[in-house]
Amino acid sequence: MELDTLITKHLTRYFDPNKKIPEETIQLLLRYLRSSPTTVNIQPNHFHVLESQAGKDKLADALVGRFADNAEKVRNASHAIVFTTRKTIPDKHLQEIFAKERADGRFADPEIQKGWEAGASNFVEIQSENYGGDVLHWLEKNTYLVVGATMMAAASLGVDATPLEGFDRATIDEAFDLTDTDFTTTLLVMLGYPDETRVSRQPVSRFDAEKIFTHM
Ligand SMILES: Cc1cc2nc3c(=O)[nH]c(=O)nc-3n(C[C@H](O)[C@H](O)[C@H](O)COP(=O)(O)O)c2cc1C
């Protein structure tokens, strides 16, 4: 999709339930998702990819009360992804990252890898201090970046992606058996194609450039 088109496009709220994302397209998008960069390669996410109607219904059923209007969006999307984030970074997780980096040959020189590992571990401590011990707050910023990148990647494949913040974290965590695990729900992303009969024809409304840009 051209950037010009994206600039004047509303996020899709009504998906066409009859249109499914081709398997090779979704696989490419997931490959991209897996490749998303994160601070010091911390990779704090686990993604629940809901492709069956049963999977999407499980999520939709957990959107209740004041979030009930999001349920239809989930049911009609082609796919939905539950973006979850680690609540803490135990040493075991760091060691897993480092072992994978070594196996993948991230650095040609093992000494550089060693230095990187010390630096990355130290950076996790620094961020923990910066956020007053609230590591999840820091890690969820990474998750939002991954979501933003995924939205653009989806657009490049002609797929609409709509993030949903309207949900109760505890309810979704419970539905996906995340309560008392290392992960918690951060954001939901619906993927698919718009119901053309319900696309808004109104202009997109944003602040004027003069208000939001300072050029120097
Ligand atoms: C992080 C994020 C979370 C959002 N959550 C919801 C949501 O839960 N439900 C919904 O209908 N729209 C949601 N939206 C859509 C926004 O409300 C919408 O993009 C914004 O009002 C601008 O409208 P427009 O895209 O039509 O220009 C979300 C958008 C973003 C970026």
The ligand as a Gaussian input file, in Angstrom:
#p B3LYP/6-31G(d) Opt

LIG

0 1
 C       -2.882000       1.535000      20.351000
 C       -4.275000       1.677000      19.788000
 C       -5.351000       1.075000      20.432000
 C       -6.642000       1.158000      19.898000
 N       -7.677000       0.493000      20.501000
 C       -8.904000       0.495000      19.929000
 C       -9.974000      -0.269000      20.486000
 O       -9.835000      -0.943000      21.505000
 N      -11.158000      -0.242000      19.850000
 C      -11.372000       0.493000      18.713000
 O      -12.481000       0.475000      18.175000
 N      -10.364000       1.216000      18.160000
 C       -9.151000       1.223000      18.733000
 N       -8.131000       1.966000      18.177000
 C       -8.416000       2.796000      17.001000
 C       -8.374000       4.300000      17.347000
 O       -9.468000       4.641000      18.181000
 C       -8.407000       5.110000      16.058000
 O       -7.325000       4.766000      15.248000
 C       -8.355000       6.617000      16.351000
 O       -9.532000       7.042000      17.016000
 C       -8.220000       7.417000      15.080000
 O       -9.268000       7.091000      14.227000
 P       -9.027000       6.770000      12.672000
 O       -8.097000       5.595000      12.615000
 O      -10.396000       6.436000      12.182000
 O       -8.465000       7.994000      12.066000
 C       -6.846000       1.896000      18.702000
 C       -5.757000       2.492000      18.053000
 C       -4.500000       2.398000      18.577000
 C       -3.350000       3.030000      17.828000

